[in-house]
Amino acid sequence: MLTSVDWQIRQASTEDVELIEKLGKEVFSITYREMLSAEQLAYMIEMMYAPEVVMREIESGVAWFIAEYEGKPCGYISVEREEEQRFHLHKIYLHPTFQGHGFGEKLFQHAVNYIRSVCSKPCMMELNVNRDNSRALAFYERMGMRCLLKEDFPIGNGFYKTDYIMGLDIETR
């Protein structure tokens, strides 16, 4: 039985770039292997997890966090402030081995708490979710998010992200 006692979330630094790349390649591939073509999957992994991309994000203020269970990395989130009161949860991924134990909720709540820690006013957290990812859609709805928009985003090489943009109003404490 997996317990939350052995679970922690820590803020990533530039020293974690290679770890994020490795974890991203593994978890993103597992998550989308049945939704995306192999070509689009490879393209998106390079676009999002190449070391120089992650390094640039960390250095520009995107907050990356790594989830660990018994000291082993098993998930991650990244949050960016896009406007004074609007944040984007770019990534929230958990290795399937650790799903179904409440850890996804802990990652999600960590993102919300991080936003509360840097924004003293009510604000909005948004995220993009693949329209074919019914499991993630159900999770986000359970977490209180609502669909704001449906859109197809060109990402290059003739590929598109076919997403819903979901939002969550975050109140200050």
C-alpha positions as CSV (number, residue, x, y, z in Angstrom):
1,M,0.0,0.0,0.0
2,L,1.4,3.4,-1.0
3,T,1.1,6.0,1.8
4,S,1.4,9.7,1.7
5,V,3.9,9.6,4.5
6,D,6.6,8.6,1.9
7,W,5.4,11.3,-0.5
8,Q,6.9,14.7,-1.0
9,I,6.9,17.6,-3.6
10,R,9.9,19.8,-4.0
11,Q,10.6,22.8,-6.2
12,A,12.9,21.9,-9.0
13,S,16.1,23.9,-9.8
14,T,18.3,24.1,-12.9
15,E,20.1,21.0,-11.5
16,D,17.0,19.0,-12.1
17,V,16.8,19.7,-15.9
18,E,18.0,16.2,-16.9
19,L,15.7,14.5,-14.4
20,I,12.7,16.4,-15.7
21,E,13.7,15.5,-19.3
22,K,13.9,11.8,-18.4
23,L,10.7,11.8,-16.3
24,G,8.9,13.8,-18.9
25,K,9.8,11.5,-21.7
26,E,8.7,8.4,-19.8
27,V,5.4,9.7,-18.3
28,F,4.3,11.9,-21.2
29,S,4.9,8.9,-23.6
30,I,2.8,6.6,-21.4
31,T,0.0,9.1,-21.0
32,Y,-0.4,9.9,-24.7
33,R,0.8,6.8,-26.6
34,E,-2.7,5.8,-27.5
35,M,-3.9,9.3,-28.2
36,L,-1.1,10.7,-30.4
37,S,0.8,9.3,-33.3
38,A,4.4,8.3,-32.6
39,E,5.6,11.2,-34.7
40,Q,3.6,13.8,-32.8
41,L,4.6,12.3,-29.5
42,A,8.3,12.5,-30.4
43,Y,7.9,16.1,-31.6
44,M,6.0,17.2,-28.5
45,I,8.5,15.5,-26.1
46,E,11.3,17.4,-27.8
47,M,9.4,20.6,-27.9
48,M,8.5,20.5,-24.2
49,Y,11.2,18.5,-22.4
50,A,14.5,19.2,-24.3
51,P,17.0,20.3,-21.6
52,E,17.4,23.8,-23.1
53,V,13.6,24.3,-23.0
54,V,13.2,23.2,-19.4
55,M,16.3,25.3,-18.4
56,R,14.9,28.4,-20.2
57,E,11.6,27.9,-18.4
58,I,13.1,27.6,-14.9
59,E,15.4,30.6,-15.5
60,S,12.4,32.7,-16.8
61,G,10.3,32.0,-13.7
62,V,8.2,29.0,-14.6
63,A,7.8,27.1,-11.3
64,W,8.6,23.4,-11.7
65,F,8.0,20.9,-8.9
66,I,9.0,17.2,-8.7
67,A,6.9,14.7,-6.8
68,E,8.9,11.9,-5.1
69,Y,7.8,8.7,-3.5
70,E,10.3,7.2,-1.1
71,G,12.9,9.5,-2.7
72,K,12.1,8.3,-6.3
73,P,10.8,10.8,-8.8
74,C,7.3,9.9,-9.9
75,G,5.6,13.0,-11.1
76,Y,5.9,16.7,-11.8
77,I,4.0,20.0,-12.3
78,S,4.9,23.3,-13.8
79,V,3.1,26.6,-13.2
80,E,3.5,29.9,-15.0
81,R,2.1,33.3,-14.1
82,E,0.8,34.7,-17.4
83,E,-0.9,37.8,-16.1
84,E,-1.3,39.4,-12.6
85,Q,-4.2,37.2,-11.7
86,R,-4.0,34.4,-14.3
87,F,-1.8,31.4,-14.0
88,H,-1.3,28.4,-16.4
89,L,-0.7,24.9,-15.1
90,H,1.4,23.7,-18.0
91,K,2.1,20.3,-16.8
92,I,0.7,17.9,-14.2
93,Y,1.8,14.3,-14.7
94,L,2.1,11.4,-12.5
95,H,3.5,8.0,-13.4
96,P,0.6,5.5,-13.7
97,T,2.1,3.3,-11.0
98,F,1.3,6.1,-8.5
99,Q,-2.2,7.0,-9.9
100,G,-5.2,6.0,-7.9
101,H,-3.7,6.7,-4.5
102,G,-4.6,10.3,-4.0
103,F,-1.2,11.6,-5.2
104,G,-2.7,13.4,-8.3
105,E,-4.9,15.4,-6.0
106,K,-1.9,16.3,-3.9
107,L,0.0,17.5,-7.0
108,F,-3.0,19.5,-8.1
109,Q,-3.5,21.0,-4.6
110,H,0.3,21.9,-4.6
111,A,-0.2,23.9,-7.7
112,V,-3.2,25.8,-6.2
113,N,-1.3,26.4,-2.9
114,Y,1.8,27.7,-4.9
115,I,-0.5,30.1,-6.7
116,R,-2.0,31.3,-3.5
117,S,1.5,31.8,-2.1
118,V,2.4,34.2,-4.9
119,C,-0.9,35.9,-5.6
120,S,-2.6,37.8,-2.8
121,K,-5.8,38.5,-4.8
122,P,-8.4,36.1,-6.2
123,C,-7.1,34.6,-9.5
124,M,-7.6,32.0,-12.2
125,M,-5.6,28.9,-12.9
126,E,-6.0,27.5,-16.4
127,L,-4.8,24.4,-18.1
128,N,-5.0,22.7,-21.5
129,V,-6.2,19.1,-21.6
130,N,-6.4,16.9,-24.7
131,R,-10.0,16.4,-25.6
132,D,-9.5,12.7,-26.0
133,N,-8.0,12.3,-22.5
134,S,-11.3,11.4,-20.7
135,R,-9.5,10.3,-17.6
136,A,-7.8,13.6,-17.1
137,L,-11.0,15.5,-18.0
138,A,-12.9,13.7,-15.2
139,F,-10.0,14.3,-12.8
140,Y,-10.0,18.1,-13.4
141,E,-13.8,18.3,-13.1
142,R,-13.5,16.5,-9.8
143,M,-11.0,19.1,-8.7
144,G,-13.5,21.8,-9.4
145,M,-12.3,23.0,-12.9
146,R,-14.7,24.0,-15.6
147,C,-14.4,24.0,-19.4
148,L,-13.7,27.6,-20.7
149,L,-12.9,27.0,-24.3
150,K,-12.4,24.3,-27.0
151,E,-9.6,25.0,-29.4
152,D,-7.1,23.4,-31.8
153,F,-3.6,24.9,-31.4
154,P,-1.0,24.5,-34.2
155,I,2.3,23.4,-32.6
156,G,4.4,23.1,-35.7
157,N,5.3,20.3,-38.2
158,G,1.7,20.1,-39.2
159,F,0.6,18.9,-35.7
160,Y,-2.2,20.3,-33.5
161,K,-3.0,20.2,-29.9
162,T,-6.8,19.5,-29.8
163,D,-7.6,20.8,-26.3
164,Y,-10.1,22.1,-23.9
165,I,-8.9,25.0,-21.8
166,M,-10.2,24.5,-18.3
167,G,-10.2,27.0,-15.4
168,L,-10.4,27.1,-11.7
169,D,-11.1,30.3,-9.7
170,I,-8.7,30.5,-6.8
171,E,-9.7,32.5,-3.8
172,T,-7.2,33.9,-1.3
173,R,-7.2,32.5,2.2
